[in-house]
Amino acid sequence: MTVVLVLLGATVSSLAVMGALVWLFWVGMGIVVVGLIAGRVLKMLGFGQPASQDAAELHGH
């Protein structure tokens, strides 16, 4: 989810730079920020990759 939103925001921003649309650039940056916040919230809710220590415990090491 986070990667998709950050890539979408970066794509929108890069297209805005090519088209010289300042407002669209900031919309793309807003999408990036929303993606980062969503990623942090999802991680706090237990979704996403486990930490390296947690992964070792899951595999019995």
Residue, then its C-alpha position, 0 to 999 in steps of 0.5 A: m500500500t505504501v509503495v503504491l501510493v508513494l509511486l503514484g505520488a511520484t508519478v503525478s509529481s513528475l508529470a506535473v513538472m514536465g507540464a509545468l503545473v505547480w498545483l499538480f506537483w503539490v497534489g502529487m507530494g500530498i499523495v506521497v505524504v498520505g502514503l507515508i502516513a498510511g504506511r505508518v498507521l498500517k504498521m502500528l496496526g500489525f500489517g507489513q513486514p516484521a522487524s528482523q528480530d521478529a522474523a528470526e523468532l518466527h523462523g525458530h532461530 
